[in-house]
């Protein structure tokens, strides 16, 4: 799928040594913005997520896992065996022709290949080099493997997620990975801006633990101000009431009252305007203090009518409200469809795949889906020939020797 409009990052070359989720989500975002991303993979195994199924798309040896498909569009796949001197040499030649290198190996592993930042910047001082790890390049945990699930637990996120009277829960997606990928993409673009003015590259150190702490936002701030560990509130909010799920007569729905004026409007909708003047509920701090009484009262009332009735009445009054959708319902929503959040991509064999499209809207340089997620190594010969000038005979020899 091609676009007639210009791309914000057109002309930017990125060498991508990442796999699984945090790094690939970062490089896909940059690729959506128009960067040329070369995904380096092991010749036999490729990205770990290629085997993280079911579900699968396609059949036979070329089937692709839904997990892999979710974060690898708009990239080209090149296979290199970094256990061989020739594979390392090819990787270095590619790196020296790139603007950005992104990797998520263990600390020190890229340096062991001669591909560390300190080694490459001697020949390529304008290179922007981003390392994504669980715990960062420094500190007592730097050598530990860092997986999203562990980071969710270690950062305190699980301690605030789940029922108030139940065990801690992880978030339903690998949110620490996703957040790290977003921070990495933002940091890379900041470094590109700095390079534009100075000509200098730099090393970016992204840690899942660091970025997940940043994502605790008000919850971490609550502790730093009060010194009290925040409890779990289930579907409630630690600082705003009522701001949670309620059970209607047919199904649950969300009420998100953000200020006192909205609460007064809510009171009118439920036929209890006097509640807005009750000293226990007139202000948000009072409602937080008397949370259990108010929530229990509201639950009785909300249980008397269907969720859609309440949702529409609340929205008409300017109060945020909505259904708790299944994923199928959410993706089929007419608003989601109108925002082109589900787009269709076509593979070279003619098969079509629906996928979540770029979420960012730019008026002059909108991100686009230009290429389907690549098969393992499908672009190896083309990239090595175009970028490095390798002849077909040399490529064939490298292929035979397991170097590519």
HELIX and SHEET records of a PDB file:
HELIX    1   1 UNK A   22  UNK A   32  1                                  11    
HELIX    2   2 UNK A   48  UNK A   51  5                                   4    
HELIX    3   3 UNK A   60  UNK A   62  5                                   3    
HELIX    4   4 UNK A   66  UNK A   69  1                                   4    
HELIX    5   5 UNK A   85  UNK A   95  1                                  11    
HELIX    6   6 UNK A  109  UNK A  112  1                                   4    
HELIX    7   7 UNK A  117  UNK A  120  1                                   4    
HELIX    8   8 UNK A  148  UNK A  154  1                                   7    
HELIX    9   9 UNK A  158  UNK A  160  5                                   3    
HELIX   10  10 UNK A  175  UNK A  198  1                                  24    
HELIX   11  11 UNK A  208  UNK A  215  1                                   8    
HELIX   12  12 UNK A  217  UNK A  226  1                                  10    
HELIX   13  13 UNK A  260  UNK A  269  1                                  10    
HELIX   14  14 UNK A  273  UNK A  277  5                                   5    
HELIX   15  15 UNK A  284  UNK A  289  1                                   6    
HELIX   16  16 UNK A  291  UNK A  302  1                                  12    
HELIX   17  17 UNK A  307  UNK A  316  1                                  10    
HELIX   18  18 UNK A  327  UNK A  332  1                                   6    
HELIX   19  19 UNK A  334  UNK A  338  1                                   5    
HELIX   20  20 UNK A  380  UNK A  388  1                                   9    
HELIX   21  21 UNK A  392  UNK A  400  1                                   9    
SHEET    1   A 6 UNK A  75  UNK A  79  0                                        
SHEET    2   A 6 UNK A  36  UNK A  41  1                                        
SHEET    3   A 6 UNK A  13  UNK A  17  1                                        
SHEET    4   A 6 UNK A 100  UNK A 103  1                                        
SHEET    5   A 6 UNK A 128  UNK A 133  1                                        
SHEET    6   A 6 UNK A 202  UNK A 207  1                                        
SHEET    1   B 2 UNK A  56  UNK A  57  0                                        
SHEET    2   B 2 UNK A  64  UNK A  65 -1                                        
SHEET    1   C 3 UNK A 243  UNK A 247  0                                        
SHEET    2   C 3 UNK A 252  UNK A 256 -1                                        
SHEET    3   C 3 UNK A 320  UNK A 323 -1                                        
SHEET    1   D 2 UNK A 342  UNK A 346  0                                        
SHEET    2   D 2 UNK A 352  UNK A 356 -1                                        
END                                                                             
